[in-house]
């Protein structure tokens, strides 16, 4: 019983801290002159922006811009780098925020890569296109001619299960 009371007291104190923190935040609700509750202008604008981002995404590729060594996260031999020729794929991706939002300051995760939009559509459509390109990567001529066979592009850190 004492343990239960102690846990209840901790829960009340913890709950109070949460309530105090939330009271300091600006309410997402405003009451208009007719007494109707609606979203605050800030929250409404954020909602509209996020909905627009879902409807307007791009699937992109990061290509090598010069012949050279690039980071490789999928190399089966454990090598940290792989040699890519100019215009070979280093990474496929999707963004709802455009190139500057996804890669602020042009930091693509590797030097000498170029961002190219390949497909525009809804976020769902772009994710599907990205998956198609990821799974088909081993069929690209550049992937087939290598002695070291990669099943995924060099910059992926995700695991594609078969």
C-alpha positions as CSV (number, residue, x, y, z in Angstrom):
1,X,0.0,0.0,0.0
2,X,2.8,2.4,0.9
3,X,4.4,1.7,-2.5
4,X,1.1,2.5,-4.3
5,X,0.8,5.8,-2.4
6,X,4.4,6.6,-3.2
7,X,3.9,6.0,-6.9
8,X,0.7,8.0,-6.8
9,X,2.5,10.9,-5.2
10,X,5.3,10.7,-7.8
11,X,2.7,10.6,-10.6
12,X,0.9,13.7,-9.2
13,X,4.2,15.6,-8.9
14,X,5.2,14.6,-12.4
15,X,1.8,15.4,-13.7
16,X,1.9,18.9,-12.1
17,X,5.3,19.6,-13.8
18,X,3.8,18.6,-17.2
19,X,0.8,20.9,-16.6
20,X,3.0,23.8,-15.6
21,X,5.1,23.4,-18.7
22,X,2.0,23.2,-20.9
23,X,0.5,26.3,-19.3
24,X,3.6,28.3,-20.5
25,X,2.9,27.3,-24.1
26,X,0.7,29.5,-26.3
27,X,-2.7,27.9,-26.7
28,X,-3.4,26.4,-30.2
29,X,-7.0,27.5,-29.8
30,X,-8.4,31.1,-30.1
31,X,-12.0,32.2,-29.5
32,X,-13.5,34.5,-32.2
33,X,-15.8,37.4,-31.6
34,X,-18.8,35.0,-31.9
35,X,-17.5,32.7,-29.2
36,X,-16.4,30.0,-31.5
37,X,-13.2,28.0,-30.9
38,X,-10.8,27.7,-33.9
39,X,-7.1,27.1,-34.4
40,X,-4.8,30.0,-33.7
41,X,-3.4,31.6,-36.9
42,X,0.0,30.2,-36.2
43,X,-1.3,26.6,-35.8
44,X,-3.5,26.9,-38.9
45,X,-0.5,28.2,-40.9
46,X,1.6,25.3,-39.7
47,X,-1.1,22.8,-40.6
48,X,-1.5,24.2,-44.1
49,X,2.3,24.2,-44.7
50,X,2.6,20.5,-43.6
51,X,-0.4,19.5,-45.8
52,X,1.2,21.3,-48.8
53,X,4.5,19.5,-48.1
54,X,2.7,16.1,-48.2
55,X,1.1,17.1,-51.6
56,X,4.4,18.5,-53.0
57,X,7.5,16.3,-52.7
58,X,10.4,15.3,-54.9
59,X,12.3,12.1,-55.4
60,X,16.0,12.9,-56.1
61,X,19.3,11.4,-56.8
62,X,22.8,12.5,-55.7
63,X,25.2,11.9,-58.5
64,X,29.0,11.9,-58.3
65,X,30.3,15.0,-60.1
66,X,33.9,13.8,-60.4
67,X,35.6,10.4,-60.6
68,X,36.8,9.5,-57.1
69,X,36.2,7.8,-53.8
70,X,32.9,8.3,-52.0
71,X,31.7,7.1,-48.6
72,X,30.2,3.6,-48.9
73,X,27.8,2.4,-46.1
74,X,26.7,-0.7,-48.0
75,X,30.1,-2.2,-49.2
76,X,30.0,-5.8,-48.3
77,X,33.7,-6.0,-47.8
78,X,33.5,-3.4,-45.0
79,X,35.4,-0.8,-47.1
80,X,34.5,2.8,-46.0
81,X,34.7,4.1,-49.6
82,X,33.9,3.1,-53.1
83,X,35.2,4.5,-56.4
84,X,32.5,6.2,-58.5
85,X,32.7,7.6,-61.9
86,X,31.2,10.9,-62.8
87,X,27.4,10.7,-63.0
88,X,27.1,7.5,-61.0
89,X,24.5,7.2,-58.3
90,X,25.6,7.8,-54.7
91,X,22.2,8.2,-53.2
92,X,18.4,8.2,-53.9
93,X,16.1,10.1,-51.6
94,X,12.8,11.9,-51.1
95,X,12.2,15.4,-49.6
96,X,9.1,17.5,-48.9
97,X,11.3,20.5,-48.2
98,X,13.2,20.8,-51.5
99,X,17.0,20.7,-51.9
100,X,17.7,23.7,-49.6
101,X,15.5,22.3,-46.8
102,X,16.8,18.8,-47.0
103,X,20.5,19.8,-47.4
104,X,21.0,23.2,-45.8
105,X,24.2,24.8,-46.8
106,X,24.7,22.2,-49.6
107,X,25.9,19.6,-47.1
108,X,25.0,16.4,-48.9
109,X,27.0,14.0,-46.7
110,X,29.8,13.7,-49.3
111,X,31.8,16.1,-51.4
112,X,31.5,16.3,-55.1
113,X,27.9,15.2,-55.4
114,X,25.0,16.9,-57.3
115,X,21.3,17.0,-56.3
116,X,19.0,16.3,-59.3
117,X,15.2,16.1,-59.0
118,X,14.0,13.0,-60.8
119,X,10.3,12.9,-59.9
120,X,7.7,15.3,-58.5
121,X,4.4,14.3,-56.9
122,X,2.8,13.6,-53.6
123,X,4.9,12.4,-50.7
124,X,3.5,8.9,-51.2
125,X,4.2,8.8,-54.9
126,X,7.8,10.0,-54.3
127,X,8.4,7.3,-51.7
128,X,7.1,4.7,-54.1
129,X,9.4,6.0,-56.8
130,X,12.4,6.0,-54.4
131,X,11.6,2.3,-53.4
132,X,11.5,1.3,-57.1
133,X,14.9,2.9,-57.7
134,X,16.5,1.4,-54.5
135,X,15.3,-2.1,-55.4
136,X,16.4,-1.8,-59.0
137,X,19.8,-0.3,-58.2
138,X,21.6,-3.6,-58.8
139,X,20.4,-3.6,-62.4
140,X,22.1,-0.3,-63.3
141,X,25.0,-0.8,-65.7
142,X,27.3,0.9,-63.2
143,X,26.3,-1.6,-60.4
144,X,26.6,-4.6,-62.7
145,X,30.1,-3.8,-64.0
146,X,31.7,-3.6,-60.6
147,X,33.6,-6.5,-59.2
148,X,32.2,-5.6,-55.8
149,X,28.5,-6.1,-56.1
150,X,26.3,-3.7,-54.2
151,X,22.6,-4.5,-53.7
152,X,21.9,-0.9,-52.6
153,X,23.3,2.4,-53.5
154,X,26.5,3.4,-51.6
155,X,25.0,6.1,-49.4
156,X,22.1,4.1,-47.9
157,X,22.2,3.3,-44.2
158,X,19.0,1.4,-44.3
159,X,18.7,-2.3,-44.6
160,X,16.5,-3.6,-47.4
161,X,15.1,-7.0,-46.4
162,X,14.4,-9.6,-49.1
